Amino acid sequence: MENQNRNNIKIGALVDVVLKVDQRTNKLTRGHVKRILTNSINHPRGIKVMLEEHDLVGRVQYIVKWGKDGRFNKNFKKTLFRKHA
């Protein structure tokens, strides 16, 4: 999945993340990537990032826009309605 591969996450990308406090409910928080915190190439639960908005930290679940150029992720509509585990 694209959210599990570090190469797919770009600084400035608009993403939906699950914060640590929201792991039980899988509540999504939307924001722009400020820093990529995961060092490995991939991670099974999603790449950990810091958001520009209030420096929140969470694991990427969905990539909404790829970067500051504003290109939308063509697969976002498909993943938006996927059931959460």
CYANA upper distance limits for C-alpha pairs under 8 A (distance plus 0.5 A):
  1 MET  CA      5 ASN  CA      7.63
  2 GLU  CA      8 ASN  CA      6.63
  2 GLU  CA     62 TYR  CA      8.42
  2 GLU  CA     63 ILE  CA      8.31
  3 ASN  CA      8 ASN  CA      7.53
  3 ASN  CA      9 ILE  CA      7.86
  3 ASN  CA     46 GLY  CA      5.89
  3 ASN  CA     47 ILE  CA      6.92
  3 ASN  CA     60 VAL  CA      6.20
  3 ASN  CA     61 GLN  CA      6.18
  3 ASN  CA     62 TYR  CA      6.51
  3 ASN  CA     63 ILE  CA      7.30
  4 GLN  CA     42 ASN  CA      5.72
  4 GLN  CA     43 HIS  CA      5.65
  4 GLN  CA     44 PRO  CA      6.34
  4 GLN  CA     45 ARG  CA      7.22
  4 GLN  CA     46 GLY  CA      4.94
  4 GLN  CA     47 ILE  CA      6.15
  4 GLN  CA     60 VAL  CA      8.27
  5 ASN  CA      9 ILE  CA      7.88
  5 ASN  CA     41 ILE  CA      6.53
  5 ASN  CA     42 ASN  CA      4.91
  5 ASN  CA     43 HIS  CA      7.31
  5 ASN  CA     46 GLY  CA      8.11
  5 ASN  CA     47 ILE  CA      7.44
  6 ARG  CA     38 THR  CA      8.10
  6 ARG  CA     40 SER  CA      7.87
  6 ARG  CA     41 ILE  CA      5.66
  6 ARG  CA     42 ASN  CA      6.07
  6 ARG  CA     47 ILE  CA      6.75
  7 ASN  CA     41 ILE  CA      7.62
  9 ILE  CA     13 ALA  CA      7.45
  9 ILE  CA     36 ILE  CA      8.29
  9 ILE  CA     47 ILE  CA      8.46
  9 ILE  CA     63 ILE  CA      8.23
  9 ILE  CA     66 TRP  CA      7.94
 10 LYS  CA     33 VAL  CA      7.58
 10 LYS  CA     66 TRP  CA      7.20
 10 LYS  CA     67 GLY  CA      6.65
 11 ILE  CA     32 HIS  CA      8.12
 11 ILE  CA     33 VAL  CA      5.60
 11 ILE  CA     34 LYS  CA      6.23
 11 ILE  CA     35 ARG  CA      6.98
 11 ILE  CA     36 ILE  CA      8.04
 11 ILE  CA     67 GLY  CA      7.21
 12 GLY  CA     32 HIS  CA      5.73
 12 GLY  CA     33 VAL  CA      5.41
 12 GLY  CA     34 LYS  CA      6.81
 12 GLY  CA     66 TRP  CA      8.34
 12 GLY  CA     67 GLY  CA      5.51
 12 GLY  CA     68 LYS  CA      5.89
 13 ALA  CA     32 HIS  CA      5.86
 13 ALA  CA     33 VAL  CA      5.99
 13 ALA  CA     63 ILE  CA      7.79
 13 ALA  CA     64 VAL  CA      8.05
 13 ALA  CA     65 LYS  CA      6.04
 13 ALA  CA     66 TRP  CA      5.31
 13 ALA  CA     67 GLY  CA      4.37
 13 ALA  CA     68 LYS  CA      6.84
 14 LEU  CA     30 ARG  CA      7.58
 14 LEU  CA     31 GLY  CA      6.09
 14 LEU  CA     32 HIS  CA      5.02
 14 LEU  CA     33 VAL  CA      7.13
 14 LEU  CA     63 ILE  CA      6.81
 14 LEU  CA     64 VAL  CA      5.83
 14 LEU  CA     65 LYS  CA      5.37
 14 LEU  CA     66 TRP  CA      7.15
 14 LEU  CA     67 GLY  CA      7.22
 15 VAL  CA     30 ARG  CA      6.16
 15 VAL  CA     31 GLY  CA      6.16
 15 VAL  CA     32 HIS  CA      6.66
 15 VAL  CA     33 VAL  CA      7.63
 15 VAL  CA     60 VAL  CA      7.02
 15 VAL  CA     61 GLN  CA      8.00
 15 VAL  CA     62 TYR  CA      6.20
 15 VAL  CA     63 ILE  CA      4.99
 15 VAL  CA     64 VAL  CA      5.72
 15 VAL  CA     65 LYS  CA      7.41
 16 ASP  CA     28 LEU  CA      6.24
 16 ASP  CA     29 THR  CA      5.88
 16 ASP  CA     30 ARG  CA      4.89
 16 ASP  CA     31 GLY  CA      7.07
 16 ASP  CA     60 VAL  CA      6.42
 16 ASP  CA     61 GLN  CA      6.20
 16 ASP  CA     62 TYR  CA      5.63
 16 ASP  CA     63 ILE  CA      6.96
 16 ASP  CA     64 VAL  CA      7.65
 17 VAL  CA     28 LEU  CA      5.91
 17 VAL  CA     29 THR  CA      5.77
 17 VAL  CA     30 ARG  CA      6.85
 17 VAL  CA     31 GLY  CA      8.38
 17 VAL  CA     58 GLY  CA      5.86
 17 VAL  CA     59 ARG  CA      5.60
 17 VAL  CA     60 VAL  CA      4.83
 17 VAL  CA     61 GLN  CA      5.78
 17 VAL  CA     62 TYR  CA      7.55
 18 VAL  CA     22 ASP  CA      6.58
 18 VAL  CA     23 GLN  CA      6.75
 18 VAL  CA     26 ASN  CA      6.49
 18 VAL  CA     27 LYS  CA      6.58
 18 VAL  CA     28 LEU  CA      5.57
 18 VAL  CA     29 THR  CA      6.75
 18 VAL  CA     58 GLY  CA      5.73
 18 VAL  CA     59 ARG  CA      5.96
 18 VAL  CA     60 VAL  CA      7.23
 18 VAL  CA     61 GLN  CA      7.38
 19 LEU  CA     23 GLN  CA      6.93
 19 LEU  CA     27 LYS  CA      8.31
 19 LEU  CA     28 LEU  CA      8.03
 19 LEU  CA     29 THR  CA      7.76
 19 LEU  CA     56 LEU  CA      8.07
 19 LEU  CA     57 VAL  CA      6.68
 19 LEU  CA     58 GLY  CA      4.74
 19 LEU  CA     59 ARG  CA      7.20
 20 LYS  CA     57 VAL  CA      8.19
 20 LYS  CA     58 GLY  CA      6.75
 22 ASP  CA     26 ASN  CA      6.11
 22 ASP  CA     27 LYS  CA      6.03
 22 ASP  CA     28 LEU  CA      8.35
 23 GLN  CA     27 LYS  CA      7.77
 26 ASN  CA     84 HIS  CA      7.77
 31 GLY  CA     51 LEU  CA      6.24
 31 GLY  CA     52 GLU  CA      7.34
 31 GLY  CA     53 GLU  CA      6.73
 32 HIS  CA     51 LEU  CA      5.83
 32 HIS  CA     52 GLU  CA      6.09
 32 HIS  CA     53 GLU  CA      7.59
 33 VAL  CA     49 VAL  CA      6.91
 33 VAL  CA     50 MET  CA      6.55
 33 VAL  CA     51 LEU  CA      5.19
 33 VAL  CA     52 GLU  CA      6.59
 34 LYS  CA     49 VAL  CA      7.82
 34 LYS  CA     50 MET  CA      6.01
 34 LYS  CA     51 LEU  CA      5.51
 34 LYS  CA     52 GLU  CA      5.41
 34 LYS  CA     55 ASP  CA      8.39
 35 ARG  CA     49 VAL  CA      6.18
 35 ARG  CA     50 MET  CA      5.60
 35 ARG  CA     51 LEU  CA      7.51
 36 ILE  CA     47 ILE  CA      8.07
 36 ILE  CA     48 LYS  CA      6.89
 36 ILE  CA     49 VAL  CA      5.00
 36 ILE  CA     50 MET  CA      6.93
 37 LEU  CA     47 ILE  CA      8.07
 37 LEU  CA     48 LYS  CA      5.83
 37 LEU  CA     49 VAL  CA      5.62
 37 LEU  CA     50 MET  CA      7.44
 38 THR  CA     43 HIS  CA      8.44
 38 THR  CA     47 ILE  CA      6.26
 38 THR  CA     48 LYS  CA      5.72
 38 THR  CA     49 VAL  CA      7.61
 42 ASN  CA     46 GLY  CA      8.12
 42 ASN  CA     47 ILE  CA      7.42
 43 HIS  CA     47 ILE  CA      6.39
 45 ARG  CA     59 ARG  CA      7.57
 46 GLY  CA     59 ARG  CA      5.59
 46 GLY  CA     60 VAL  CA      5.66
 46 GLY  CA     61 GLN  CA      6.69
 47 ILE  CA     59 ARG  CA      5.74
 47 ILE  CA     60 VAL  CA      5.96
 48 LYS  CA     57 VAL  CA      7.50
 48 LYS  CA     58 GLY  CA      5.96
 48 LYS  CA     59 ARG  CA      4.75
 48 LYS  CA     60 VAL  CA      6.82
 49 VAL  CA     57 VAL  CA      6.18
 49 VAL  CA     58 GLY  CA      6.25
 49 VAL  CA     59 ARG  CA      6.71
 49 VAL  CA     60 VAL  CA      7.54
 50 MET  CA     55 ASP  CA      6.19
 50 MET  CA     56 LEU  CA      6.07
 50 MET  CA     57 VAL  CA      4.94
 50 MET  CA     58 GLY  CA      7.22
 51 LEU  CA     55 ASP  CA      5.64
 51 LEU  CA     56 LEU  CA      5.75
 51 LEU  CA     57 VAL  CA      6.77
 52 GLU  CA     56 LEU  CA      7.95
 62 TYR  CA     76 PHE  CA      7.70
 62 TYR  CA     79 THR  CA      7.84
 62 TYR  CA     80 LEU  CA      8.39
 63 ILE  CA     73 ASN  CA      7.11
 63 ILE  CA     76 PHE  CA      7.42
 64 VAL  CA     72 PHE  CA      6.61
 64 VAL  CA     73 ASN  CA      6.06
 64 VAL  CA     76 PHE  CA      6.42
 65 LYS  CA     70 GLY  CA      6.55
 65 LYS  CA     71 ARG  CA      6.10
 65 LYS  CA     72 PHE  CA      4.80
 65 LYS  CA     73 ASN  CA      5.83
 66 TRP  CA     70 GLY  CA      7.33
 66 TRP  CA     71 ARG  CA      6.29
 66 TRP  CA     72 PHE  CA      6.75
 66 TRP  CA     73 ASN  CA      6.76
 67 GLY  CA     71 ARG  CA      7.28
 72 PHE  CA     76 PHE  CA      8.26
 75 ASN  CA     79 THR  CA      6.91
 76 PHE  CA     80 LEU  CA      6.34
 77 LYS  CA     81 PHE  CA      7.68
 78 LYS  CA     82 ARG  CA      7.69
